[in-house]
Amino acid sequence: MSRANGVSRQMQQPSCRQGSQSPEKHGSHTEEAATNDAHETSNPPLVTVMIPTFNQARVLPRAIESALAQDHNNLEVVISDDASPDETAKVVATYASDTRVRYHRNEHNLGRVGNYRHTLSRLAKGDYALNLDGDDWLCDSTFISQATSLMDHRPDVSLVFGNAWYYQEKNNSFHKPEGYNLNLLPINDGNELFLKYATEEVWIPHLAAVYRRQLALDLGFYSLDIIGSDSDAILRALLGQKVGFIDNYVAAWRLHEVNATKSLSVSQRLDNLLSVESPYLAARKKGQIDKRKLDRWRKRMLTRLTNEFVRMAIFNGSYLAAIHFLMTVSLKSPAVGATVVSDTANRAVDLFQQRLRRKTRGSK
């Protein structure tokens, strides 16, 4: 689920290169001890860093090198090339001498989510997995070893995650998402994190989450071919589980014009509402969260997704797309439609007043 539209603060370029630590505070003493235990383990679990990619030869080396820089000593880096017509194969060939690297080229293009699913179910061999898109990269070389050590010690933990930077490619700047993941514990209740998603207190970046691969297969990760398939997967993995958190910025999410989250297709955006409905229904079936809380969660999540698209469409001048989308959502959920109309109107009034004040100041 896109967070690119959220509030963020521009930062001086952090130390976010492969194998390096970001300048944020590191984990607790408990997490440091867990890392030391990981190094002492004689047979650490195999971790698969999945790098699904399509036409990303220019930026792919940074992703690969950041994965290889991880200090976990039982690692495979699986690059799944979705039939790219660019130089991807030549780029990956330069890493052929590293036995941790495996390269697979799909005979036919499976699409973004299809490639996720294929890599997880057919190519990955690890006990744990992390999905790193070919244009993103890891910043903290100890992240995977910390995460796996925590899960080794706590079989009830389904996944471990850290924070991620937004990286704006067009101006080479890093932005820190504001307001997310504050005051989280090293071990958290998954149901609580699930509910806090709706209030935007929690964000679990897909590229910064190490999860149990068998659990992911059992849950049917990436089964929905939608923009937010990763969000659906992560949210369902929270239900009834314990979830680890490493209080560090461990990865960087590259934002550019071809991110799937920037799609202005009304049909794709309507389909993407399944990224709310699917985990909502899974939570209902689980029966561990009060239905009234879940209903409020659903309304807030649908409202946020609708708001995000309507604002983005208006910003890009796609007014008919915004109206079409909003009318369709309103027919299915009048309460959500009314909330978004009110929010949009208030935002329009605020913008008008800001412009009027600037014009008034300029005329003096």
VOGU-3710 file (C-alpha; in Angstrom, 3 decimals, decimal comma):
1> msrangvsrq> 0,000/0,000/0,000  1,449/3,328/-0,995  2,963/5,564/1,648  4,454/7,963/-0,863  1,590/10,388/-0,320  2,136/10,529/3,425  3,833/13,288/5,373  7,587/13,112/5,249  10,550/15,248/6,200  13,459/15,807/3,825
11> mqqpscrqgs> 16,775/14,727/5,265  20,394/15,276/4,454  21,538/12,208/2,522  21,869/9,455/5,134  24,531/6,803/5,149  22,272/4,498/3,153  24,714/2,602/0,987  25,031/-1,143/0,780  26,427/-2,631/3,947  26,078/0,563/5,963
21> qspekhgsht> 24,002/1,706/8,900  21,612/4,630/8,684  22,194/7,485/11,143  19,111/6,669/13,192  19,373/5,096/16,616  20,030/1,385/16,579  18,126/-1,384/18,322  17,861/-2,131/21,997  20,380/-4,138/24,022  18,062/-7,114/23,560
31> eeaatndahe> 18,343/-6,818/19,799  22,125/-6,426/19,976  22,343/-9,572/22,072  20,158/-11,372/19,548  22,560/-10,333/16,799  25,519/-11,713/18,718  23,668/-14,987/19,214  23,081/-15,170/15,451  26,806/-14,971/14,787  27,456/-17,726/17,324
41> tsnpplvtvm> 24,932/-20,109/15,769  26,756/-22,880/13,932  23,893/-23,665/11,566  21,966/-20,463/10,995  18,752/-20,723/8,978  18,848/-20,108/5,259  17,446/-16,719/4,277  16,322/-15,925/0,742  16,565/-12,339/-0,443  14,178/-12,340/-3,385
51> iptfnqarvl> 14,910/-9,677/-6,004  12,129/-9,681/-8,598  13,040/-7,309/-11,404  11,927/-6,037/-14,781  13,889/-3,541/-16,894  15,928/-2,329/-13,923  19,463/-3,039/-15,136  20,539/0,528/-14,368  19,744/0,321/-10,654  19,836/-3,432/-10,027
61> praiesalaq> 23,494/-3,586/-8,845  22,670/-1,519/-5,765  19,944/-3,966/-4,744  22,163/-7,017/-5,300  25,178/-5,563/-3,523  23,104/-4,436/-0,540  21,796/-7,989/-0,182  25,259/-9,521/-0,476  26,548/-7,083/2,153  24,278/-8,592/4,808
71> dhnnlevvis> 26,328/-10,212/7,570  24,043/-13,238/7,919  26,232/-16,179/6,872  23,620/-18,446/5,291  22,112/-16,393/2,520  20,867/-16,861/-1,015  20,086/-13,945/-3,320  17,562/-15,001/-5,942  17,157/-12,624/-8,875  13,995/-13,328/-10,842
81> ddaspdetak> 14,131/-11,531/-14,173  10,634/-11,104/-15,576  11,748/-11,415/-19,226  13,442/-8,006/-19,262  14,489/-6,740/-22,715  17,308/-4,651/-21,210  20,807/-5,604/-19,988  19,631/-7,328/-16,785  21,242/-10,677/-17,645  24,628/-9,029/-18,321
91> vvatyasdtr> 24,438/-7,079/-15,074  23,711/-10,202/-13,033  26,484/-12,126/-14,826  29,048/-9,891/-13,124  28,050/-11,533/-9,807  28,292/-15,099/-11,108  31,391/-15,873/-9,040  29,422/-15,394/-5,814  27,805/-18,744/-4,992  25,066/-17,006/-3,006
101> vryhrnehnl> 23,616/-15,526/-6,189  21,075/-17,415/-8,293  19,627/-15,962/-11,481  16,396/-17,050/-13,125  14,820/-15,570/-16,241  11,111/-16,133/-16,810  10,266/-17,370/-20,308  7,287/-15,031/-20,408  6,498/-11,868/-18,488  4,469/-12,805/-15,404
111> grvgnyrhtl> 3,805/-9,270/-14,245  4,962/-7,673/-11,025  2,835/-9,706/-8,612  3,097/-12,901/-10,643  6,867/-12,627/-10,410  6,639/-12,132/-6,624  4,510/-15,262/-6,332  6,728/-17,338/-8,629  9,901/-16,313/-6,804  8,466/-17,151/-3,383
121> srlakgdyal> 6,832/-20,448/-4,281  9,143/-21,867/-6,983  12,595/-20,331/-6,600  13,200/-19,454/-2,953  14,571/-22,176/-0,677  15,060/-20,267/2,564  13,442/-20,780/5,945  12,965/-17,019/5,923  12,435/-14,608/3,044  12,637/-10,927/2,264
131> nldgddwlcd> 11,321/-9,391/-0,952  13,514/-6,592/-2,305  12,395/-5,046/-5,570  15,205/-4,534/-8,051  15,155/-0,746/-7,709  15,316/-0,646/-3,892  18,116/-1,533/-1,501  19,006/-2,471/2,072  20,857/0,005/4,302  21,649/-1,939/7,454
141> stfisqatsl> 24,014/-4,869/6,951  22,928/-6,450/10,255  19,195/-6,342/9,581  18,686/-9,916/8,404  20,863/-11,444/11,117  18,982/-9,475/13,787  15,608/-10,445/12,337  16,346/-14,157/11,989  17,881/-14,385/15,446  14,746/-12,864/16,915
151> mdhrpdvslv> 12,515/-15,342/15,066  14,750/-18,273/15,981  14,283/-17,414/19,637  10,569/-16,698/19,264  8,685/-19,271/17,135  5,488/-17,246/17,657  6,936/-14,280/15,729  5,688/-14,330/12,133  7,835/-11,524/10,776  10,320/-8,871/11,813
161> fgnawyyqek> 10,440/-5,430/10,246  12,291/-2,133/10,395  11,774/1,333/8,972  12,497/2,447/5,405  13,544/5,712/3,834  11,761/7,290/0,892  14,373/8,009/-1,778  13,342/10,605/-4,393  15,302/9,698/-7,491  14,599/12,920/-9,382
171> nnsfhkpegy> 16,453/15,084/-6,856  18,589/12,452/-5,118  17,043/13,146/-1,707  16,028/10,990/1,223  12,850/11,549/3,208  11,923/10,158/6,574  8,261/9,122/6,912  6,720/10,998/9,827  4,535/9,573/12,576  4,915/5,852/11,873
181> nlnllpindg> 6,197/3,089/14,164  6,738/5,276/17,213  7,206/3,621/20,602  6,930/0,095/19,254  8,407/-2,741/21,297  10,903/-5,351/20,067  7,964/-7,814/20,201  4,436/-6,584/19,426  0,944/-8,040/19,248  0,068/-8,502/15,573
191> nelflkyate> -3,622/-7,729/16,054  -2,740/-4,380/17,627  -0,424/-3,505/14,743  -3,180/-4,507/12,319  -5,615/-2,036/13,911  -2,994/0,731/14,043  -2,544/0,518/10,277  -5,871/2,311/9,862  -4,817/5,217/12,072  -1,469/5,447/10,249
201> evwiphlaav> 0,488/4,761/13,419  2,130/1,700/11,860  3,719/1,073/8,493  5,471/-2,206/7,666  7,537/-1,586/4,529  7,508/-4,638/2,284  11,218/-4,261/1,515  12,019/-4,066/5,245  10,201/-7,194/6,428  11,719/-10,640/6,931
211> yrrqlaldlg> 9,034/-13,313/7,230  8,730/-17,063/7,651  8,522/-18,461/4,131  6,348/-21,460/4,996  3,834/-19,244/6,770  3,790/-16,979/3,720  3,083/-19,966/1,477  0,352/-21,203/3,837  -1,285/-17,765/3,817  -1,076/-17,444/0,042
221> fysldiigsd> 1,193/-14,409/-0,126  0,813/-12,411/-3,360  -2,326/-14,285/-4,371  -4,119/-11,060/-5,371  -2,850/-9,510/-8,594  -3,337/-5,929/-7,413  -1,142/-2,913/-6,649  -1,314/-3,549/-2,907  -0,771/-7,312/-3,003  2,185/-6,883/-0,655
231> sdailrallg> 0,069/-4,930/1,860  -2,630/-7,595/1,783  0,006/-10,265/2,458  1,692/-8,389/5,308  -1,594/-7,460/6,987  -2,847/-11,045/6,945  0,494/-12,216/8,370  -0,079/-10,007/11,434  -3,332/-11,641/12,526  -3,006/-13,747/15,659
241> qkvgfidnyv> 0,801/-13,514/15,565  3,619/-11,797/17,376  5,659/-9,349/15,302  9,224/-8,184/15,822  10,418/-4,625/15,275  13,965/-3,340/14,789  14,071/0,379/15,508  16,356/1,379/12,676  16,089/2,547/9,074  17,102/-0,628/7,308
251> aawrlhevna> 16,142/-0,046/3,654  15,455/2,620/1,033  12,385/2,678/-1,209  13,139/4,370/-4,535  10,313/6,652/-5,688  10,094/7,425/-9,385  7,563/7,963/-12,141  6,994/4,278/-12,923  6,234/3,048/-9,393  3,150/0,825/-9,485
261> tkslsvsqrl> 1,712/2,885/-6,623  1,460/5,911/-8,933  -0,942/4,255/-11,361  -3,863/6,479/-12,398  -5,878/3,575/-13,803  -9,344/3,682/-12,251  -9,886/-0,049/-12,773  -6,567/-0,917/-11,125  -7,346/1,377/-8,209  -10,810/-0,102/-7,738
271> dnllsvespy> -9,310/-3,599/-7,794  -6,782/-2,418/-5,226  -9,542/-1,932/-2,659  -9,216/-5,703/-2,246  -6,036/-4,923/-0,294  -8,438/-3,754/2,421  -11,300/-6,187/1,934  -9,091/-9,307/1,911  -7,366/-8,725/5,284  -10,666/-7,456/6,733
281> laarkkgqid> -12,367/-10,733/5,837  -9,364/-12,719/7,109  -9,590/-10,889/10,443  -13,342/-11,523/10,620  -12,721/-15,228/10,014  -9,987/-15,310/12,655  -12,449/-13,969/15,197  -9,884/-12,422/17,552  -10,751/-8,747/16,984  -14,081/-7,179/17,895
291> krkldrwrkr> -16,284/-6,743/14,807  -17,009/-3,100/15,603  -13,298/-2,355/15,660  -12,846/-4,203/12,385  -15,675/-2,300/10,740  -14,107/0,995/11,795  -10,747/-0,286/10,494  -12,295/-1,130/7,128  -13,949/2,282/6,760  -10,764/4,148/7,657
301> mltrltnefv> -8,626/2,076/5,315  -11,040/2,429/2,392  -11,310/6,155/3,059  -7,544/6,542/3,041  -7,081/4,616/-0,202  -9,873/6,597/-1,838  -8,470/9,901/-0,603  -4,991/9,005/-1,872  -6,198/8,272/-5,381  -8,616/11,212/-5,638
311> rmaifngsyl> -5,953/13,676/-4,503  -3,337/12,197/-6,826  -5,754/12,239/-9,781  -6,733/15,860/-9,138  -3,087/16,867/-8,729  -2,345/15,306/-12,139  -5,374/16,940/-13,765  -7,268/13,654/-14,168  -10,547/15,045/-12,880  -12,784/12,555/-14,692
321> aaihflmtvs> -10,794/9,663/-13,222  -11,211/11,147/-9,737  -14,967/11,589/-10,215  -15,431/8,102/-11,712  -13,501/6,477/-8,892  -15,265/8,432/-6,172  -18,732/7,718/-7,599  -18,000/3,986/-7,822  -16,723/3,860/-4,237  -19,707/5,897/-3,031
331> lkspavgatv> -22,148/3,406/-4,538  -20,459/0,582/-2,633  -19,823/2,520/0,566  -21,750/5,822/0,904  -20,053/6,610/4,226  -16,605/6,389/2,660  -17,683/8,495/-0,321  -19,171/11,186/1,901  -16,017/11,366/4,015  -13,775/11,714/0,968
341> vsdtanravd> -16,024/14,386/-0,590  -15,873/16,336/2,680  -12,090/15,930/2,936  -11,602/16,975/-0,695  -13,846/20,020/-0,291  -12,026/21,105/2,871  -8,683/20,659/1,152  -9,885/22,711/-1,841  -11,016/25,514/0,483  -7,659/25,468/2,281
351> lfqqrlrrkt> -5,751/25,676/-1,012  -7,985/28,510/-2,235  -7,414/30,468/0,979  -3,652/29,915/0,768  -3,570/31,229/-2,809  -5,775/34,165/-1,871  -3,440/35,109/0,989  -0,404/34,877/-1,295  -2,146/37,034/-3,880  -3,125/39,580/-1,243
361> rgsk> 0,428/39,776/0,094  1,761/40,140/-3,431  -0,507/43,065/-4,227  0,669/45,099/-1,224
//
